Amino acid sequence: MPLLEEVLQKIKPSSEERRDLDRIAKEVVSKIQRLAQSRELECEVLIVGSAARKTWLSGDHDLDVFIGVPEAGSLEGALDIARDVASQHEERYAEHAYVHAIFRGFELDLVPCYLVKDASCILSAVDRTPFHSRYISGRIQGAEDDVLLLKQFMKGARVYGSELRVGGFSGYLAELLVIRYGSFQEVLEGASLWRPGETIDLESHSVLSHEDPLIVVDPVDPKRNVAAALTLDKMFQFAATSRCFLKHPKIEFFFPPAPCPLADKELLESIAKRESFLVLIEFSAPPLVEDVVFPQMRKAEQSIRALLERGGFAVLRSEVDLHPEVDLHQPMPSDGGIVVDLSVDLGETNLKSDSESHKNVARLLFELETESLPVVQKRMGPPIWEGDHVERFLSSHSEILSGPYVENGKVVVETERKHTSPVELIRSGILNLSLGKHVGPQVRRGYKICVDQELLTVKDRDFRVFMARYLSARHNIC
Amino acid sequence: MPLLEEVLQKIKPSSEERRDLDRIAKEVVSKIQRLAQSRELECEVLIVGSAARKTWLSGDHDLDVFIGVPEAGSLEGALDIARDVASQHEERYAEHAYVHAIFRGFELDLVPCYLVKDASCILSAVDRTPFHSRYISGRIQGAEDDVLLLKQFMKGARVYGSELRVGGFSGYLAELLVIRYGSFQEVLEGASLWRPGETIDLESHSVLSHEDPLIVVDPVDPKRNVAAALTLDKMFQFAATSRCFLKHPKIEFFFPPAPCPLADKELLESIAKRESFLVLIEFSAPPLVEDVVFPQMRKAEQSIRALLERGGFAVLRSEVDLHPEVDLHQPMPSDGGIVVDLSVDLGETNLKSDSESHKNVARLLFELETESLPVVQKRMGPPIWEGDHVERFLSSHSEILSGPYVENGKVVVETERKHTSPVELIRSGILNLSLGKHVGPQVRRGYKICVDQELLTVKDRDFRVFMARYLSARHNIC
């Protein structure tokens, strides 16, 4: 397809770019080896990730370098070496500490890991990455361009990235799909036919069933689902976009125009046209990495949404916004769809590093059908023949306007609604909600509510882009 | 219980009343027998109903007289005789013609019927009545007062009467309950424990199962459910009131105060307090008996309610009103809970007689949560993986404000709502709805809509009582 050629011209690294990357990689490897020798540290240096298997997109200047030590060894020595590779560096933390460095214009992730015999007996999630790298390297030759096309296509569809904000496809998952289906085109054809529970098991491990919408058994670790972080909606956003592209192939699928931030007039007109009632809650985001904050934001969103719905308000849609958007680095330098285990106490170690510590704003947007509800409120009780329940139901309701009466076999009363305005309801209830470990305290520290046209007072560009996306909400489905 | 004595004093016919009734009954019987003799008509005259078994409430001056002819005979001769019993009479019609007459201050129903051998091989529903009368007469002795108390209690709870407007208990059903449980008090205790599907089978016929909420197998015709006309809600309104009375016996259960018609100020205040949005649709009722019109009114109510709900409006409650209320006579002179078969073409024969043909008003009331809805409207489509359905769904929606997008695995679009006002929606859709065979044409001839405070323009007393009941909606449930 000439269209795909055109795309490849834009995304495939030039021979010059490749040469640069190779040179830098060799330089880093030999620098680490020299440092290890001088300190008598037994280790193996591995270039992993897309750079190692020629599936990186042009313009990406990321290099993942793993410093493997024997299982009996210590990661501390490897971390020391990592610190000394480049003066311009900072320490980051996932399950273990690692170093993020800038080296001759490249972004390096220098990650200490254990060299284990088998990927099923790793000590830390990063130990799995070298196995992924080896598995893909041995099978992807000749199909690298297909991986590039697929990654770019997924970016265009906004489903690329396994970080929790996106909930999409990791690079490793994209590579496995190309191995499974054979080519870019065939991945799209395959995805067009997906249903929830679709299972891909390259090595026929046929292991325990997962509840996830897409199950891709990790060829190097059969108990693990490579697609665990993929949400149902992102899975089928991809499937629908694939179907759509196969019907009407266009270059815009790969390079969709970026939405323009809405000007006051456009925002005002869009809001007015819908006639719904928008409620925006704004507060300071906790100073933690996005993969920690984002799930808590979703939790807060769900809790407030449930509060509104319990109060009788119909919520048309809700959305979460975190700004300024942190660079799209993953918190862990792996391409294997690894997700930070949030069950461990993240404590101080997940504090954002200095370079990210500008103040971040968290926003929750709720779109309601109405600005207010009537005082009268219908309360459905238990079946009328359950005498004890009926009695308890009636004694728990005062301020009765009508009833009790029987409707479809149930006892019903109509009472006075406590909060007829959603803002009132939120203000009265928000501090009793479960909003997430770090988001909760931030909200308690203070929050601001804007409704409808008051949203115009929020001038920040990111928010106006967010609103443009929210109001259009258009995906390639056809 | 002294309370019950007090009630009986009010509802039990005095010996004078009994004497009057006996005298009149004898007079009617002998008049019919004389007429039959002179015309050489072979027939048997039967006093049936509550008068025959001393279970009529004081003040009721109704007498059901059946003129039975052999199966081979003709009802026409019997009808001729009925016409000649009293000069002040009119013909009415259920499955067959019968005569309603005023005779010495009593209301007589003179009903020709066939004398069949067994109630299971009747030719017409009225043929069953003599069997009912014989069954009850043989078993009710000594418990007549309990029947009186139960009937009055049911009247107080507004669940007495098997006509379709009420959907409650017939007199025959009340008598069977007393036979089943033994006494007034025991009926209430029994009903307190009812659950849907409760079955009473006095003669252990154990016949085919019914889907009705209460199944009382007719002792004289095992295939028939005596409680077929009883609705779930009336059944449990009775059960709940029974439970309530047993806890807190009060004379008001038997003689609840009649609601006062609401004055303008009261009506206005009640409406304003609720903050809901009331929509009243008014038109001329078809000139037919209530048992024909009422089910059609319910059908119209349900159709319009569904229209509103499809349009996105939350309907809090809806109600039907027919005024002026026709006297509470049943359209068929039977006490057996017999319901007119509406599947037959009722044609002209169900035209109300002259005495009832003053113009009747039909009203449908809908109480909505809101006066208007926003333009934006969320349309949930099929699962995103059903490609053909998705395509059809999308091509059937224009005026898209947002989307298509994927939500919980389904395709969603947000479109422009066609009618944001419920009145607009009703006006645009009502004539395409199924509103009932006779109600539909009446609505097509013209209707009026009032909303909210415009209800004050309806001054008629019955409507103001209807609104008092609607707004209170209080039943004895505790």
Chai-1 contact restraints between the chains, C-beta under 6 A:
chainA,res_idxA,chainB,res_idxB,connection_type,confidence,min_distance_angstrom,max_distance_angstrom,comment,restraint_id
A,R195,B,W385,contact,1.0,0.0,6.0,A-B,restraint_1
A,L232,B,G409,contact,1.0,0.0,6.0,A-B,restraint_2
A,D233,B,V406,contact,1.0,0.0,6.0,A-B,restraint_3
A,F236,B,I384,contact,1.0,0.0,6.0,A-B,restraint_4
A,F236,B,V406,contact,1.0,0.0,6.0,A-B,restraint_5
A,Q237,B,V406,contact,1.0,0.0,6.0,A-B,restraint_6
A,A240,B,I384,contact,1.0,0.0,6.0,A-B,restraint_7
A,R274,B,P374,contact,1.0,0.0,6.0,A-B,restraint_8
A,R274,B,V375,contact,1.0,0.0,6.0,A-B,restraint_9
A,R274,B,V376,contact,1.0,0.0,6.0,A-B,restraint_10
A,E275,B,P374,contact,1.0,0.0,6.0,A-B,restraint_11
A,E275,B,V375,contact,1.0,0.0,6.0,A-B,restraint_12
A,S276,B,P374,contact,1.0,0.0,6.0,A-B,restraint_13
A,S276,B,V376,contact,1.0,0.0,6.0,A-B,restraint_14
A,L316,B,K378,contact,1.0,0.0,6.0,A-B,restraint_15
A,E369,B,P374,contact,1.0,0.0,6.0,A-B,restraint_16
A,T370,B,T370,contact,1.0,0.0,6.0,A-B,restraint_17
A,P374,B,R274,contact,1.0,0.0,6.0,A-B,restraint_18
A,P374,B,E275,contact,1.0,0.0,6.0,A-B,restraint_19
A,P374,B,S276,contact,1.0,0.0,6.0,A-B,restraint_20
A,P374,B,E369,contact,1.0,0.0,6.0,A-B,restraint_21
A,V375,B,R274,contact,1.0,0.0,6.0,A-B,restraint_22
A,V375,B,E275,contact,1.0,0.0,6.0,A-B,restraint_23
A,V376,B,R274,contact,1.0,0.0,6.0,A-B,restraint_24
A,V376,B,S276,contact,1.0,0.0,6.0,A-B,restraint_25
A,K378,B,L316,contact,1.0,0.0,6.0,A-B,restraint_26
A,I384,B,F236,contact,1.0,0.0,6.0,A-B,restraint_27
A,I384,B,A240,contact,1.0,0.0,6.0,A-B,restraint_28
A,W385,B,R195,contact,1.0,0.0,6.0,A-B,restraint_29
A,S402,B,A473,contact,1.0,0.0,6.0,A-B,restraint_30
A,G403,B,A473,contact,1.0,0.0,6.0,A-B,restraint_31
A,P404,B,I477,contact,1.0,0.0,6.0,A-B,restraint_32
A,Y405,B,A473,contact,1.0,0.0,6.0,A-B,restraint_33
A,Y405,B,H475,contact,1.0,0.0,6.0,A-B,restraint_34
A,V406,B,D233,contact,1.0,0.0,6.0,A-B,restraint_35
A,V406,B,F236,contact,1.0,0.0,6.0,A-B,restraint_36
A,V406,B,Q237,contact,1.0,0.0,6.0,A-B,restraint_37
A,G409,B,L232,contact,1.0,0.0,6.0,A-B,restraint_38
A,V411,B,I477,contact,1.0,0.0,6.0,A-B,restraint_39
A,A473,B,S402,contact,1.0,0.0,6.0,A-B,restraint_40
A,A473,B,G403,contact,1.0,0.0,6.0,A-B,restraint_41
A,A473,B,Y405,contact,1.0,0.0,6.0,A-B,restraint_42
A,H475,B,Y405,contact,1.0,0.0,6.0,A-B,restraint_43
A,I477,B,P404,contact,1.0,0.0,6.0,A-B,restraint_44
A,I477,B,V411,contact,1.0,0.0,6.0,A-B,restraint_45
